[in-house]
């Protein structure tokens, strides 16, 4: 039995500016992707204003973003399992 090959693309710094799009068209994933994009922009703006990655406001936005990304990944994984 041949091993399955996993192809993944490395994300360049330019791709980090692109919106997240799910391969799963679920409404929950789409809404979370929008929230992630919004939080990422707000965090970027806060960084530019504070000029510090460790400023309290930037750190709090980073934590919020982490939670949303984790939530998004759970939704996507659940969608994959339900599609099987």
C-alpha positions as CSV (number, residue, x, y, z in Angstrom):
1,X,0.0,0.0,0.0
2,X,1.5,3.3,-1.1
3,X,1.8,6.0,1.5
4,X,-0.4,9.1,0.9
5,X,1.5,12.1,0.0
6,X,0.7,15.4,1.7
7,X,1.4,18.5,-0.3
8,X,1.4,21.8,1.6
9,X,2.4,25.2,0.6
10,X,4.6,27.4,2.7
11,X,3.0,30.8,3.5
12,X,5.1,33.7,2.4
13,X,4.8,37.0,4.2
14,X,2.8,38.3,1.2
15,X,0.3,35.5,1.6
16,X,-0.3,36.4,5.2
17,X,-2.0,39.6,4.0
18,X,-4.6,37.6,2.0
19,X,-8.0,36.7,3.4
20,X,-8.6,33.2,4.7
21,X,-10.9,31.1,2.6
22,X,-12.1,27.8,3.7
23,X,-12.4,24.8,1.4
24,X,-15.4,24.0,3.4
25,X,-18.3,26.2,2.5
26,X,-19.9,26.0,6.0
27,X,-21.4,29.3,7.2
28,X,-19.6,28.9,10.6
29,X,-16.2,28.6,8.9
30,X,-16.9,31.6,6.6
31,X,-18.0,33.8,9.5
32,X,-14.9,32.8,11.6
33,X,-12.7,33.5,8.6
34,X,-14.1,37.0,8.4
35,X,-13.6,37.5,12.1
36,X,-10.0,36.3,11.8
37,X,-9.3,38.7,8.9
38,X,-10.8,41.6,10.9
39,X,-8.8,40.8,14.0
40,X,-5.7,40.4,12.0
41,X,-6.2,43.9,10.5
42,X,-7.0,45.4,13.9
43,X,-3.9,43.8,15.4
44,X,-1.7,45.1,12.5
45,X,-3.1,48.6,13.0
46,X,-2.4,48.4,16.8
47,X,1.1,47.2,16.1
48,X,1.7,50.1,13.7
49,X,0.3,52.6,16.2
50,X,2.2,51.1,19.2
51,X,5.4,50.2,17.3
52,X,5.7,47.2,19.6
53,X,4.8,43.5,19.4
54,X,4.6,43.3,23.2
55,X,2.4,46.3,23.9
56,X,-0.6,45.2,26.0
57,X,-3.1,46.1,23.3
58,X,-1.2,44.1,20.6
59,X,-0.8,41.1,22.9
60,X,-4.5,41.1,23.8
61,X,-5.5,41.2,20.1
62,X,-3.0,38.4,19.4
63,X,-4.6,36.2,22.1
64,X,-8.0,36.9,20.6
65,X,-6.8,36.1,17.2
66,X,-5.2,32.8,18.5
67,X,-8.6,31.8,20.0
68,X,-10.4,32.5,16.8
69,X,-7.9,30.6,14.7
70,X,-8.2,27.6,17.1
71,X,-12.0,27.8,16.8
72,X,-11.8,28.0,13.0
73,X,-9.5,24.9,12.9
74,X,-12.0,23.0,15.0
75,X,-14.8,23.9,12.7
76,X,-12.8,22.9,9.6
77,X,-11.7,19.6,11.2
78,X,-15.3,18.8,12.2
79,X,-16.4,19.6,8.6
80,X,-13.8,17.2,7.3
81,X,-14.9,14.5,9.5
82,X,-18.6,15.0,8.7
83,X,-17.7,14.9,4.9
84,X,-16.2,11.4,5.3
